[in-house]
Amino acid sequence: MDMDMEPIPKTKFDEREDAIWDSYSSWIMEHPSALDEFEQIMSAIQNKKIVVFLDYDGTLSDIVDDPDKAFMTETMRSAVREVAECYPTAIISGRRREKVQDFVKLDDIYYAGSHGMDIISPVCSNRFGGQGHQRRVVDEKGNEIVLFQPAADFLPKVERIFRLLTTRTRNIKGSRVEDNKFCVSVHFRCVHEKDTNALKEVVESVLEDYPDFRVTRGKKVLEVRPLIEWDKGHALEYLLDTLGFDSSDVVPIYLGDDRTDEDAFKV
């Protein structure tokens, strides 16, 4: 064999394949998968208590065009039920808390809606109690629970923003404005690409009169929330505290798929 043979030149297909692989490798470096470190994780949680936290949309249900039809399958419901039988389990969603409870239909787990701004817990938190947003109530089954709602003072403004956005986006085909109680979600998954900038401009124009609100972007959705120091990460910490798991021998495991879940990952 002639060892001095010229290397075969790369084709455009080879170059494209290399570019795709380089791009994927860069993405993996920036977004590492916990599954790749599964053995290391299992070793680290030996002899520790596990508490499970779950997002809803895109994690327990598929992402769908109509947010009112983001139903979870019976197989997924059974899986969540099995997890909850083994470990304390909570769902932290950007959705309205009551909506998530209606989707999930499981009693033995804890729920936090509105990106953690509406939480049900069994007891009050000492750590977060000074904020004055906890109150004891009786649920529909007669059980005493604690509601923690750090954005309660913003509720009238949230309702006004919801009405304004609903009215002003009415002519943008495919747009949908969802009332999530303490926040408003503006969905543009079904909006034509040429109209997305117009939709964003509408949201920005409405919020010009509400400087105490902010906009964050998720998967084909704009989330309008009160400008307070509270997110899914704080909600996770609140639940750990009220459930009695705020200690070094506890490992919280959080599963989520969107940008707002990164606040919980940091905890």
N, C-alpha and C positions, 0 to 999 in steps of 0.2 A: 504494500500500500504506500502510495506517495504521501509522506507526512507533510509535504510542502504545498498541499492542495489549498487553493483559495477557499475561504469560508463562503458558504452559500449566502448570498445577499438576502436580507429580510424582505419579505413581501409586505404590502400595505396591511394585509390581514395580520401578519406577525406583529407589526408595529402597533396596530390597534389593540391586539390582545395584550401586548406588553403594557400599553397605556392603561387598559382596564385593570390589569393586575396591580400596577403601581398605585392606581387610584384606590382600589380595594384595600391594599396593604396600608395605605395612609389612613383610610377610614377606620380600619381595625385598630390601628395604633391610637387613634383618637377616641374610639368607642369600643374598648375591650369588652369581650363577652365573659360573664361570670362562669359560663359553662366550660370555658377553657381552663379555668382555675378551680374546677369543682373539687378536686381532691384536696387542694390547699385550703379551700373554704371549709370542707368537712372536717379537716384536721383542726382548724382554728376554733370550731364551735363545739368540739368535744367537751362534754360535762358542763355545758352552758344551756341556759333556758332560751328557747327560740320564740320570738313573737313575729307573726306574719302580717305584713301590710300590703294591700293590693290596690292598684288603680282599677278603674272599671273599663271605660271605652278603650278599645284596642288591646286590652289585657285580658279581661274576662268576656268581652264581646268583640265582635268584628266592628271595624269602622264602616259605617253605612251612610248612604246619602241622607236619609231621614233620621235625625237623632232620636226621634220618638220611637223608632223601631230597632234600636240597638239592643235587641234581646239576647240574653245569654242562653246557650243550649242547655238541655237537661244534663248532658254529660259534664259540662263545665260546672253546673250547679252542684252536681254530685261530688265533683272533685273538690270544690270549695268547702262543701259540707265535711268531707273527710279530713281536709286540712284543719278545719275548725275543731274537729273532735280530738285532734292531737295537739294543737297549739292555739294559744290566744290569737284571734284573727280580726283584722279591721280593714275596712275599705275606705280609702280616702280619694274622693272624686271631685272634679270641678263641677259636676252636676248638682242640681238641687238634691238635698239629702233624701227627701221623701221619694223622689223619682228613682234614685239608686236603690232604696229599700224595696220599692215596687218591682224593679227589675230583678233583684237578687232573690227576694222572697225567702230569706234565711234569718232566723231569730237569734241564733247563738253566735253572732258576730257583732262588731261595733261599726258604726257608720259615721263618717265625716263628709259633709257636702260643701259646696261652694269653695273649693280649694282649701278646705280645712277651716272655713269661717263659720261652720255650723256643725257642732260635734255633740254626739250623745255619749255620755260616760256614766258609769255606775256611781261614782263619788266625785266630790269636788276636788280640785287640784290646789294643793298648798303653794306649789311653785308659781302657778299662774293666777292664783286667787285674788291677788291684789289689784288685778285689772278691772274687777267689778263687772265682769260679763258672764258670770256663772249664776244660774238659778235652778232651783229644784222644781220639778214639775212631775205630774203623774201622767204616764202614757195611756194609750187607749186600752191597754190590758190591766190597768190599775197598778202598775209598778212605778215606784218612785225612781226617777232618773235625774241626771244633771244635764242641762243644756248649756253649752259654752258657745257664745256668739259674739266674738270680738268686734264685729262690724255692724252690730245692731243699730248703732246711731246713724249709719249711712243708709238704712233701708228706704226711707222716703226718697232720697236722691237716686238710689238704684232703680226704684220704680219709675221715676220720671225719665231717667236715661233710657230705660227699656221702652217706654212709650215713644220717646223721640226717635230712637233708632228704628223701631218698628214702622213708624210713619215715613221717615226719610229714606228708608231702603226699599220701600214698597215697589218702586219702579225698576229696581235692579233685579232682573230675572234670575231666579235660582238662589237668591240670598234668603237667609233664615235667621231670625233673632230669637234667642232662647232665654227665658227668664229663669235664672238659677238662684233666685232669692237674694243672695248677697253679692252676686256678680251677674254680668250679662255676657252671653256668648253670641258672637256674630259669625255664623257659618257661611263659608263661601266655596264649599266643595263642589256645588252644582252651578256656580257662577262662571260664565264664560271668561276666559283669561283677559280679554280686552276690557272687561268691566270691573276687574278686581281693584284697580287703582281708584276708580270712582267710589267703590265701596269703602275703601280705606280712608279716602278723603271725607266721606260722610261721617265716619266714626270720629276722625280727628276734629272735624268741625263741631260736632256735638260736645266733645269733651273740652273744647276751648272754654266753655262756661263752667266746667267742673275740674278745676286744677287739682282737686284732692282725689282724683281717680287716675288710673294708669291703664295702658293697654299692653298686653303680652300676646305673643303669637304662638299658636299651637299648630297642629296638623289641619290645615285648611280652616282655621278658626281664629278669630280675634277675641281675646278675653278681656273684658272691661271690669276692673276691680278697684275697690277703695285703696287709696294709697296709705296702707298701714303696714306695720312690720309683722306680717303674718302670712304664712304660706303652708304648703303641704309638709315642709320640714318641721315647722313649729307645731303643726297638728300632730305629727308623729311623736314629737317630744311630749306634748300634752297627754296623749293617750298612754304613752309609757309611764308617765307620772301617775295618772289616775288609776291605771290598772295595776300599779305596784311593781312595775318592771324597770324602773329607772335606776339600774345598778350595773356594776361592771360584769356581773355574771350572766347578763342578758344580751343576746344578739338579735337585733331587729333585722328582719329580711324584708326588703321592699321590692315589689315587682311593678314596673310601669313602663310606658312606651313613649311618653311625650315630654316636651321641654319643661312643663311645670313639675314633672316628677323629679327633675334634677335637684330641686330644693330638698326633697326627701332623701335622695341619694347622698347628699352632702352630710346628712346627720349620721 
